[in-house]
Structures are given as C-alpha cells and as structure tokens.
Amino acid sequence: MDKNFPIILTELRKEKGLSQKEAAAKLGISQALLSHYEKGIRECGQSFLIRVADFYGVSCDYLLGRTRERNELDILANEILSDNFSSDSNPTSMTFIKAGTLVTQLIKDSDNSRGMRLDILYAIALYKVILIQAKAGNLPKNWCGRAYVNGEVCCNSMYLGIAELAAYDAISTQKNKNPVPEMPVPEAIKTLVEEAENFIVNATTKQCPPVPFEYLR
C-alpha cells in the first residue's frame, strides 16, 4: 500500500466532517481497524479500497497517491481548462460544460467561502429545466420529484422564482476582498453570455417597447 494512503484516507474523512467512529460505521469496519489504516499500521485489502473510493467519490488511483486528480470529473475539468480558448462560437453541450467548469474553478480558487453553495445554484438551474421540459413532454414527468402530482407537473413562474431566490439567498453576499482581475474571455464564456443576453433582451422586448440593453442592467 502506498505510504500516502493513510494520510489521504484521514484527510478525506476530516473533509467530510466525520469522526473515526462515524466513518468506520459507514465503511462497515471497526473504529480500531480504521485507526490502524489511518496510522499506516495495517494495510487494507482491495475490497475496502474500492469501498472507500465509492464512499468518498474518488478514484482508487487517487487513494493510492498515483494521481492528484480525485476522479474522472477532475481529469475532465483539467482537460477543459487547458483547452478553454478553443472554438466555441456555436453553443453546444460542451460549451456549457466548459463555461460551468471555468466559472466553478475561478470561484473555488479565489475564495472558497463564496463558492460553497455554487452547487445549489447549478442544481436549481437544472431543476428548472427538468420541470419545464417535463411539463412540455420532452422529459419523463416522474423525474420531477414532489412537483409531480396526480399525473401533472406543478410548474409555474412563482414556484420557479421562489426556487431561484432561495438559491441566491444560500450564497454569501460578502464581497471578495481580493477580486479577480480582468483577463481574456474564453470562447465558451463569451458564447454562453451572448446566448443569455440575447434571450433576456428578446424576451423583454416582446412584452414592452424596445429599450437599450444598458437599461436592463
């Protein structure tokens, strides 16, 4: 077993906020045995290694110190970040994946306290897509959880608005004392922003006389 395994095993448990007793119970071993693993006194078997990898959401290679990337998603993220200026002038699913990865990485690197609930913003955004598309018949209705009642999807603007407000409220409003400086705009971000802005302007002008975009800011 790699000498880094005990250190990595301990760090993952602490990151999850678990005591040795709690982690041992969830992993199906005794606290004493987990303590031995974390101290490097004993080596674990393959089945336990796989169990730990599944529990903490990392790869076995990461646990063994063979890579710094925790899982396949981290590997994909690095590939995306190293290729963030490639052509994305036409929006595709990869454009949105790239843009989301870039935004997430910058927030994570600049100030962890502001990025903690970024996950809920993404979850709410995707949840709204699921509800709307399920109601339109483009996704299964039973994907909608508690919004699926009596064979129908309960989806209205007030509910979606409350969901979004609640998500924003979960984010700290405290400003970063060291704001990220301006930098070249990756093609994926540029395309994503343009798509969103065009939709907002077009949706607004359908309901009221055309106004300069600056007025909407």
C-alpha positions as CSV (number, residue, x, y, z in Angstrom):
1,M,0.0,0.0,0.0
2,D,1.3,3.5,-0.9
3,K,2.7,5.5,2.0
4,N,0.3,8.3,1.2
5,F,-2.8,6.2,1.6
6,P,-3.1,6.7,5.4
7,I,-2.7,10.5,5.0
8,I,-5.2,10.7,2.2
9,L,-7.7,8.4,4.0
10,T,-7.5,10.6,7.1
11,E,-7.9,13.9,5.1
12,L,-10.9,12.6,3.2
13,R,-12.6,11.7,6.5
14,K,-11.9,15.1,8.0
15,E,-13.1,16.9,4.9
16,K,-16.4,15.1,5.2
17,G,-16.6,16.1,8.9
18,L,-16.7,12.6,10.2
19,S,-15.2,11.2,13.4
20,Q,-13.3,7.9,13.1
21,K,-16.3,6.2,14.7
22,E,-18.8,7.6,12.2
23,A,-16.6,6.8,9.2
24,A,-15.9,3.3,10.4
25,A,-19.6,2.6,10.8
26,K,-20.4,3.8,7.3
27,L,-17.5,1.8,5.9
28,G,-18.5,-1.3,7.7
29,I,-15.4,-1.8,9.8
30,S,-14.5,-1.2,13.4
31,Q,-13.1,2.1,14.6
32,A,-9.9,0.3,15.8
33,L,-9.3,-1.1,12.3
34,L,-9.9,2.3,10.7
35,S,-7.5,3.8,13.1
36,H,-4.8,1.3,12.1
37,Y,-5.4,2.1,8.4
38,E,-5.1,5.8,9.1
39,K,-1.9,5.4,11.1
40,G,-0.4,3.0,8.5
41,I,-0.1,0.2,11.0
42,R,-2.1,-2.2,8.8
43,E,-2.7,-2.4,5.0
44,C,-6.3,-2.7,3.7
45,G,-7.5,-5.2,1.1
46,Q,-8.8,-4.4,-2.4
47,S,-12.5,-4.6,-1.4
48,F,-12.0,-2.0,1.3
49,L,-10.1,0.3,-1.1
50,I,-13.0,0.2,-3.6
51,R,-15.5,0.8,-0.8
52,V,-13.5,3.9,0.4
53,A,-13.3,5.2,-3.2
54,D,-17.0,4.8,-3.7
55,F,-17.8,6.4,-0.3
56,Y,-15.7,9.5,-0.8
57,G,-16.2,9.8,-4.5
58,V,-12.6,9.5,-5.5
59,S,-10.6,7.0,-7.7
60,C,-8.5,4.2,-6.3
61,D,-5.5,5.8,-8.1
62,Y,-6.1,9.0,-6.0
63,L,-6.3,7.0,-2.8
64,L,-3.0,5.3,-3.7
65,G,-1.3,8.6,-4.4
66,R,-0.8,7.8,-8.1
67,T,-2.7,10.9,-9.3
68,R,-3.6,14.3,-7.9
69,E,-6.9,14.2,-9.7
70,R,-9.6,12.9,-7.3
71,N,-11.8,11.4,-10.0
72,E,-12.7,11.3,-13.7
73,L,-14.5,14.7,-13.5
74,D,-11.4,16.4,-12.2
75,I,-9.4,14.9,-15.1
76,L,-12.1,16.2,-17.5
77,A,-12.1,19.6,-15.8
78,N,-8.3,20.0,-16.3
79,E,-8.6,19.0,-19.9
80,I,-11.3,21.6,-20.3
81,L,-9.3,24.3,-18.5
82,S,-6.3,23.6,-20.7
83,D,-8.4,24.0,-23.8
84,N,-10.6,26.9,-22.8
85,F,-9.8,29.1,-25.8
86,S,-10.8,26.6,-28.4
87,S,-13.6,27.4,-30.8
88,D,-17.0,27.6,-29.1
89,S,-18.7,30.2,-31.2
90,N,-21.7,27.9,-31.7
91,P,-23.2,26.7,-28.5
92,T,-23.1,23.0,-27.8
93,S,-23.4,20.9,-24.7
94,M,-19.6,21.0,-24.3
95,T,-19.7,24.9,-24.5
96,F,-21.9,24.9,-21.3
97,I,-19.8,22.3,-19.6
98,K,-16.6,24.3,-20.3
99,A,-18.2,27.6,-19.2
100,G,-19.5,26.0,-15.9
101,T,-16.1,24.4,-15.2
102,L,-14.3,27.7,-15.8
103,V,-16.6,29.7,-13.5
104,T,-16.5,27.0,-10.8
105,Q,-12.7,26.8,-10.9
106,L,-12.3,30.6,-10.6
107,I,-14.6,30.9,-7.7
108,K,-13.0,27.9,-6.0
109,D,-9.5,29.3,-6.4
110,S,-10.3,32.9,-5.4
111,D,-12.4,32.4,-2.3
112,N,-13.8,29.1,-1.1
113,S,-16.3,30.7,1.2
114,R,-18.1,32.3,-1.8
115,G,-18.1,29.1,-3.8
116,M,-19.5,26.8,-1.2
117,R,-23.1,26.9,-2.4
118,L,-22.4,27.3,-6.1
119,D,-23.6,23.7,-6.3
120,I,-27.1,24.7,-5.3
121,L,-27.3,27.4,-8.0
122,Y,-26.5,24.8,-10.6
123,A,-28.9,22.3,-9.1
124,I,-31.7,24.8,-9.1
125,A,-31.0,25.8,-12.7
126,L,-31.1,22.2,-13.9
127,Y,-34.1,21.5,-11.7
128,K,-36.0,24.3,-13.5
129,V,-35.0,22.8,-16.9
130,I,-36.3,19.4,-15.8
131,L,-39.6,20.8,-14.6
132,I,-40.2,22.9,-17.7
133,Q,-39.2,20.2,-20.2
134,A,-41.2,17.5,-18.4
135,K,-44.3,19.7,-18.5
136,A,-43.7,20.2,-22.2
137,G,-43.4,16.5,-22.7
138,N,-39.7,16.4,-23.5
139,L,-38.6,14.6,-20.3
140,P,-40.4,12.0,-18.2
141,K,-42.8,13.6,-15.7
142,N,-41.8,11.2,-12.9
143,W,-38.3,12.9,-12.9
144,C,-39.9,15.9,-11.1
145,G,-40.0,14.6,-7.5
146,R,-42.6,16.4,-5.4
147,A,-43.5,18.7,-8.2
148,Y,-45.1,15.7,-10.0
149,V,-48.7,15.4,-8.5
150,N,-51.7,13.5,-9.8
151,G,-50.1,12.9,-13.2
152,E,-49.1,16.5,-13.8
153,V,-46.1,18.7,-13.2
154,C,-46.8,21.6,-10.9
155,C,-44.6,24.2,-12.6
156,N,-45.4,27.9,-12.5
157,S,-43.4,31.1,-12.6
158,M,-43.9,31.9,-8.9
159,Y,-42.6,28.5,-7.8
160,L,-39.6,28.7,-10.1
161,G,-38.9,32.3,-8.9
162,I,-39.0,31.2,-5.3
163,A,-36.6,28.4,-6.0
164,E,-34.2,30.7,-7.7
165,L,-34.4,33.3,-4.9
166,A,-33.8,30.7,-2.3
167,A,-30.7,29.5,-4.2
168,Y,-29.3,33.0,-4.3
169,D,-30.1,33.5,-0.6
170,A,-27.9,30.5,0.1
171,I,-24.9,32.3,-1.4
172,S,-22.8,34.6,0.9
173,T,-23.3,38.3,-0.1
174,Q,-20.0,39.2,1.3
175,K,-17.7,40.6,-1.4
176,N,-14.3,39.1,-2.0
177,K,-11.6,41.4,-0.6
178,N,-9.3,40.4,-3.4
179,P,-11.4,40.4,-6.5
180,V,-10.2,38.5,-9.6
181,P,-8.7,40.9,-12.1
182,E,-9.8,41.2,-15.7
183,M,-8.5,38.5,-18.1
184,P,-9.1,37.4,-21.6
185,V,-12.6,36.0,-22.1
186,P,-12.7,32.3,-23.0
187,E,-14.8,31.5,-26.1
188,A,-17.1,29.2,-24.1
189,I,-17.9,32.0,-21.6
190,K,-18.4,34.6,-24.4
191,T,-20.8,32.3,-26.2
192,L,-22.7,31.5,-23.0
193,V,-23.1,35.2,-22.0
194,E,-24.2,36.2,-25.5
195,E,-26.8,33.5,-25.6
196,A,-28.2,34.5,-22.2
197,E,-28.2,38.2,-23.0
198,N,-29.9,37.8,-26.4
199,F,-32.6,35.7,-24.8
200,I,-33.2,38.3,-22.0
201,V,-33.3,41.2,-24.4
202,N,-35.7,39.4,-26.8
203,A,-38.0,38.2,-24.0
204,T,-38.1,41.7,-22.6
205,T,-38.8,43.5,-25.9
206,K,-41.7,41.1,-26.6
207,Q,-43.5,42.4,-23.5
208,C,-42.6,46.1,-23.7
209,P,-41.2,48.7,-26.2
210,P,-37.5,48.1,-27.2
211,V,-35.0,49.5,-24.8
212,P,-31.2,49.8,-24.9
213,F,-29.5,46.8,-23.3
214,E,-27.8,49.1,-20.8
215,Y,-31.2,50.0,-19.3
216,L,-31.7,46.4,-18.3
217,R,-28.5,46.2,-16.2
